Amino acid sequence: MQTLILLALAGLGAQLVDGSLGMAHGVISTVLLLALGASPAAASAVVHFAQIGTGLVSGVSHARFGNVDWRVVARIGVPGAVGAFLGATLLAGMSTAVAEPVMAVILLALGLYVTYHFTVHGVSRGRLGRPLRKRFLVPVGLAAGFLGATGGGGWGLIGTPALLASGRLEPRKVIGSVDASKALVAVAASLGFLLSLGSHGVNWPWVLAFLLGGMVIAPVAAWLSRFVAPRILGSTVGGLIVLLNARTLMAAWSAAPGAIGVGVYVVLLALWAAALTHSVRAHRREKAGRPQPVGERQPVGA
């Protein structure tokens, strides 16, 4: 029971971050499940089954606040579903000994990307209002769906920054559209895991715990997406993902015993603290209306 309560709270926290930032639900959830001893395929399956429900609630909630562009949802969601099905099938066929470090590498890379992107660049406006084309959305959807299934998270981590970087949608509509398309992607990934693992390969109580926690907070997260500071939250979540997966890799490969491992953690913590400090200062400069340092793109604050 304690484990289920912990998972429900984790689902609540992950959806709060995802619904307000447009990313990181799968990564946060998968990292926790792996820490609890789940295999990579089982962890990703639990997350994607739960995301069918949380994605629907989040999408409806974002739509009520006017945060969804349905043309973008259709153009990114369908190729995303194809990529997710292929990724789920591939992951389910890999041995745990191979899949665990592979997933940790993917998650670590995603964490580094998120930390760098939001710390250094924030969120740019670019060419706001211009339509997003299929030739851009289709490959983004395929890549994000495939990586989301194989890495246990990645749909929002790839889709949200890509759409934000295009500068053609308001940040709140990017977040809402990516979240609204997540249910379709989750259905395809879940089908892939179900066909490959069978129903016995999915921990249904864990799915229910994540589902309940996420559905409770999804409307609140959709409302918060209009106010949250993406730069600070992105740096926070990205650094946490990096730290957790660095630990997983060192444990899997026994590459950093004793003092070396401690040294790696100290360096990562110091870099994380520096990233957070930079993000907070940049956000304060923006709110005060002061220009950013040379070389930085203007972010869109909370």
N, C-alpha and C positions, 0 to 999 in steps of 0.2 A: 504493500500500500504506500509506503514511504517513497518508493521509486516512482510510482504512478503520480503521486502528488508533485514530486520534483519535476517529472516530465511535463506535467500540466503547467507548472510555473515557467518552465523553460519554453514551452510552446507559446505561452502568453508573452514572455519577454522577446522571443524571436519574432513573433508577429508584430509586436509594438515597434521594433526596429524596422522590420520589412515594410509594414504598412505606411510608415512615416518617411522612410528613406528609399523604398523601392528595391531593396536587396537585403541579403544576408540571412533570411529565414532558414533556408536549407543548410547553409554552411554552419550556422550556430547550432542548429538541431543535430546535424550529422556529427559534429565534433563531440557533442555530449553523448550521443548514442555509442560512438566508438569508444569513448572513455568508460562506458558502462559494460563494454565487452561485446557489443554487437558486431557482426561481420560487416564489411563495407556494403555488400549488396543488400543485406537485411536492413542496415541503417538507412540507406537511400530509399528502400522500398517503404519503410515506415514514414519517412518524411514526405514522400510523394503521395502516398495514400491520404495522409492528413491534409496535404495541400489542396486536395480536391475540394474539401469543405471550406478550409480557410480562404482559399483563392476565390471561391464563389462569394462568400460573405464579404471579403475585402473588396472584390470587384463591384458588387452591388453598392457597398458603402461609398466607395470612391465615385461611382456614377451619380449617387444622390447629391454629392458635393460638387458635381460638374468637373470631376478630375479625369474623365476618360474620353479618349478619342477612339471611337469604335472602328474607324478605318485602319488605324494603326494596330488595334487588337487583332483584327482579322488577318492583316498582312504579316504580322510577326508570329501570331499564335499557331497558325497551321504549319509552317515550316518548323516552328519550335516543337510541335508535337511529333513530327517525323524524326527530328534529331533526338528527342527524348526517348522514343521507342527504341531506336538503334542503340543509344547509349546504355539503356537499361539492359538490353539483351546482351551487350558486350560485357558489362560489369558482372552480370549474373553468371557468366561462363568462366570468369577468372577465379583462380584459387585465392583464398584469404591471404596467404603468405605474399602473393604478388599484389593483390588488390589494395591491401592496407597501406603500404608505402606509396603506391601510385596515387591513391586518393589523397594521402597527406601532402604529397608534392603538389598536386593540383590545388588543394585548399590553401597551401602555403603561398603558391604563386598568386592566387586570387586575393589573398589577404594583403600581400605586398602591393599588388596593383591598386586595390581600393585605398590603402593607406597613402600611397604616392599620389594617386589621382586627386583625392580630396584634400590632402595636405598642401600640395604644391599648386594645383590648378583651381580647386573649388568647383564651382559650376558656372559655365559660361552661357551667355545669352545667344551670341552668334546671330544667325538669320532667323529670328523668331517669327513664326507665322507661316513660313513657306512649307509646302507639303513634303512629307517623307515618301520617297519612291520605293517601289517593290524591289528594285535591284540592290537597294541598301538594306531593307528590312528582312528580306528572305535569307541571305547569308548570316545576318546577325541572329535571326531566329533559329536557324539550323545549328549554329555553333553554340548558342546559349542553351538550347534544349539538350544537345548532346553532352555538353560539359556539365549541365545541371544533373543529369542522370548518372554519369560516370563518377562525378566528384561529390555527389550528394548535395550539391548546391552550385549555383552558377547562373541560373536563369536571370535573376535580377542583377547579379554582379557583372554580367556581360551586357545584358539588354539595357539596363538603366544608364550606365555611363555612356554607352554607344549613342543612345537617343539624346542624352543630355549634351554630348559633345557635338551633335549635329546642329544644335542651337535652333531647331525649328519648332520645338514644343516647349511650352512653359514647364518648369520643373514639376509642378503638381500634376500636370497632365501626363508627363513621362512616367511618374511613379504610379499614377492611377491606371494607365494603359498597360504597363508591364504587369502590375498586380492582377488586373482583370483578365489577362491572357494566361495567367499562371494555372488556372483550373484546367484549361484545355491541355496544356503541357503536362500537368500532373496526371491527368487521365491516361494519356498515351504512355508515360513512363510507368505508371502503375500496371497497365496492361502488359507491358513488356516484362516487368518483374513477376507478375502473376503467371504468365505463360512459361517463364524460365525457372522460377523457384517453386511454383505451386502455392496454394493458400497456406500450407503448413510452414512455408519459409517466411511468413510475415507475422510479427508479434502484434496481434490485434489490440490487446489492452494498451500497448504503447501508442498505437495509432490513435485510439480513442482519447488518451490523455493529451496528446499533442493537439488533436482536433478541438477538444473542448477549450483548452487554454487559448488557442489561437482565435477561435470563433468569438470568444467573450470580448477580446480586446480589439478585434479587427475594425469595428466602427470607430472606436476612439483613435486608433492609429491613422485611419483615413482622414479624420478631422485634424489631427496633429500635423499631417503632411503639409498643411498650409502655413505652419508656423515654425516647424523644426529647423535648426541650423544644419544643413546637410554636411557642411565642411567639418564641423566638430564631431558629429555623430559618425561620419564616414571614417575619420581618423581613429576614433575610439574603437569601432568595430573591427576595422582592418588590423589594427595592432593586436587586438585580442586573438584574432584568427591566426596571425603569424606566430604568436607566442605558443599557442596550444598545439599547432601542427609542427612547430620546430621540436617540441618535446616528443611528439609521436615519432618523428623521424629519427631522433637520436636514440629513442628506446628501441625502435625496430632494427636499426643498423648498428647499434652499440658503437656509434662513431664518436661520441663525446663523453667518455667516462670521467668521473671525479671532477677535478678542478677545471678541466676543459669545458665540461657541460655547464658548470656554474658561470664560467666566463662568458659563454654564449648567451645565457639568460641575462646576465648583467648588461651586455652590449645591446641586446634586443630591448630590454626595459628602458635603457637610456635613450635609444632611438625613438621608442614609442612616446616617451615623455617629451622629447624634443618636438615630435610631430604634433602632439596635442597642444603644446605651448604655442607653436607656430599657427595652428588652426584657430585657436582662441584669439590670438592677437590679430590675425587677418580678419576674423569675423567682427571684432570690435572696431577695427579701422573702417570696415564697410558700413557698419551701423552708424558710425560717426561721420561718414561721408568723406573720409580721407582717401586719397589715392593709394593703390597698392604699389609695392616696390616694383622696380623695372623688371620685366620678364614674366610677371604674374598676370594671368587673365583675371578679369573681374568676376568674382563669384556672385551667385545669387543667394543671399542670406535667407535666414528664416523669417 
